[in-house]
Amino acid sequence: MENKPYMIMIASQKGGVGKTTIAINLAISLIYQKYSVLLVDGDIFTSSVSEQLGIISEGNGYKEAIEGDVKVEDTIFAYEPINLRIIPGSPSKEHFEPNPEKLERFYKQISKMEFDFIIVDNQPGLFNNMLARYFNEVAILTTADSTAAVSSSKLAAYCDKYKIKHRLIINRVGYSKFELNVEQVEKLFGDIAFAEIPEDMIISESLSKHKPAYLIDRNSAFSMAIDELSRAYTLRAGEPQPAFPFESDRNSRGGFFSRLMGWGSR
């Protein structure tokens, strides 16, 4: 990649929409396409990435890197099943509010690292607008309910205010017969969806086993949607279309992937 790293913030205004799950599996899908990826657990209140991966995070991590207690490079470790690099969260019972200048220094440092993609699993809510210059775009995650969709529109308005590119991802599509349909969510949000990730029982299995769904079954509906999402991001980053081993199957599915392809030029 010429213009690397391509930095994506996974954000949501409301907690519990599956932000960490999407961040982890998106990172792994990109690695399967032979890209180098750094996954940052940027939630200062929890360490959801470590929890989902079954990692015991006792050493230096996100907080220590921001504070300058250690070099950023010394907080990065490898997730052994694959070649994924992670800056883990730093869980603490004490309230921690990052110093804005230190926070910006941290992101400036990682933006110069030799990775193809950097994915940041951000904490729910608004983020420091000074970080806008370091991210190529923000993935705004929501579920198909009115509360999440409306709150997501507020996050989109915040991004618009600071001229930050953002895309809507609707997660857990089909989880309830009472949920909104995609068009209703898009209307509340004020834009069309970049991706739709289906509800899949493999997520429950993933959480119980502390193993990413993508590594359990790459042919699950969830994993296939994640592959399509990662492929769309490679297009946005200016990369040629990656050759999936099941590329012909993807093309035959039409609909969803066609929408993603259309977004690639936006």
Summary of the structure (lengths in Angstrom):
residues: 266
radius of gyration: 17.4
end to end distance: 19.2
largest distance: 51.3
contacts: 856
relative contact order: 0.17
helix: 43%
strand: 17%
